[in-house]
């Protein structure tokens, strides 16, 4: 077993490139747009999956996606102020309930 010397970091400080990712997208007026998510602490993050199967397991089958390299995804989201990238998240919160346009009737007291 190799010993760590004082001042050595057992893990690299910089993240290594993730390679090609399956990136969830949503349709937009000019084509597809990468979907952004939030971390449990509320920070906006880009998300990529290493396999289509992992994307389907987390987000459900039939979700649209594109293949992007990790540097391309970072370059795409950087102008939006998104610097975090989450690869292969395991859990997501359920989708928000749709908003109804009906206004509930007020009852007289």
C-alpha positions as CSV (number, residue, x, y, z in Angstrom):
1,X,0.0,0.0,0.0
2,X,1.4,3.4,-1.0
3,X,1.8,5.9,1.7
4,X,0.8,9.5,1.3
5,X,3.4,12.1,2.1
6,X,2.5,15.3,3.9
7,X,0.8,17.8,1.5
8,X,-0.3,15.2,-1.0
9,X,-3.9,15.1,-2.0
10,X,-5.4,11.5,-2.4
11,X,-7.8,12.8,-5.1
12,X,-7.2,15.3,-7.8
13,X,-8.4,18.8,-7.1
14,X,-9.7,19.3,-10.7
15,X,-12.4,17.1,-12.0
16,X,-11.4,14.8,-14.9
17,X,-13.2,15.1,-18.2
18,X,-16.4,12.9,-18.2
19,X,-16.2,12.2,-22.0
20,X,-19.4,12.0,-24.1
21,X,-22.6,12.3,-22.1
22,X,-26.3,11.8,-22.7
23,X,-27.7,15.2,-21.9
24,X,-31.4,15.7,-21.3
25,X,-32.9,18.4,-23.5
26,X,-36.3,20.1,-24.0
27,X,-37.7,21.4,-27.2
28,X,-37.4,25.2,-27.7
29,X,-38.3,27.7,-30.3
30,X,-34.8,27.4,-32.0
31,X,-34.3,23.6,-31.5
32,X,-33.3,21.8,-28.3
33,X,-32.1,23.3,-25.1
34,X,-30.2,21.5,-22.4
35,X,-32.3,21.0,-19.3
36,X,-30.9,22.4,-16.1
37,X,-31.5,21.0,-12.7
38,X,-30.9,22.0,-9.1
39,X,-28.7,20.3,-6.5
40,X,-30.2,19.5,-3.1
41,X,-28.8,22.9,-1.9
42,X,-30.6,24.7,-4.7
43,X,-27.5,25.4,-6.9
44,X,-28.2,25.2,-10.7
45,X,-26.4,22.4,-12.4
46,X,-26.1,20.8,-15.8
47,X,-26.7,17.1,-15.8
48,X,-25.2,14.4,-18.0
49,X,-25.5,10.6,-18.0
50,X,-22.8,8.1,-19.1
51,X,-25.4,5.8,-20.6
52,X,-28.9,6.1,-22.0
53,X,-30.1,3.4,-19.6
54,X,-29.0,5.6,-16.6
55,X,-30.8,8.6,-18.0
56,X,-34.0,6.5,-18.5
57,X,-33.7,5.0,-15.0
58,X,-33.6,8.5,-13.4
59,X,-35.8,10.6,-15.6
60,X,-38.1,8.0,-17.1
61,X,-38.2,6.4,-20.6
62,X,-38.7,8.4,-23.7
63,X,-37.0,11.6,-22.5
64,X,-35.2,13.5,-25.3
65,X,-31.4,13.7,-25.1
66,X,-28.4,14.7,-27.2
67,X,-24.8,13.5,-26.9
68,X,-22.4,16.2,-25.8
69,X,-18.8,16.1,-24.6
70,X,-18.3,17.4,-21.1
71,X,-16.3,20.5,-22.2
72,X,-19.1,21.3,-24.7
73,X,-21.8,21.0,-22.0
74,X,-19.8,23.3,-19.7
75,X,-19.3,25.8,-22.5
76,X,-23.0,25.8,-23.3
77,X,-24.1,26.4,-19.7
78,X,-21.3,28.8,-18.6
79,X,-23.0,32.0,-20.1
80,X,-26.0,31.2,-18.0
81,X,-23.9,31.3,-14.8
82,X,-24.1,27.5,-14.4
83,X,-20.7,26.1,-13.4
84,X,-21.7,22.8,-11.7
85,X,-21.9,19.6,-13.7
86,X,-23.5,16.5,-12.2
87,X,-22.8,13.2,-13.8
88,X,-25.1,10.2,-13.3
89,X,-27.3,11.6,-10.5
90,X,-29.2,8.8,-8.9
91,X,-32.3,10.6,-7.7
92,X,-34.5,13.4,-8.8
93,X,-37.5,15.1,-7.2
94,X,-40.9,14.3,-8.7
95,X,-42.1,16.7,-11.4
96,X,-44.1,19.7,-10.1
97,X,-47.9,19.4,-10.4
98,X,-49.3,21.3,-13.4
99,X,-50.7,24.7,-12.6
100,X,-54.4,25.0,-13.3
101,X,-55.7,28.3,-14.8
102,X,-58.9,28.1,-12.8
103,X,-59.3,30.4,-9.9
104,X,-61.2,28.9,-6.9
105,X,-64.5,30.5,-6.2
106,X,-64.6,32.6,-3.0
107,X,-67.2,31.6,-0.5
108,X,-69.2,34.2,1.4
109,X,-68.5,34.2,5.1
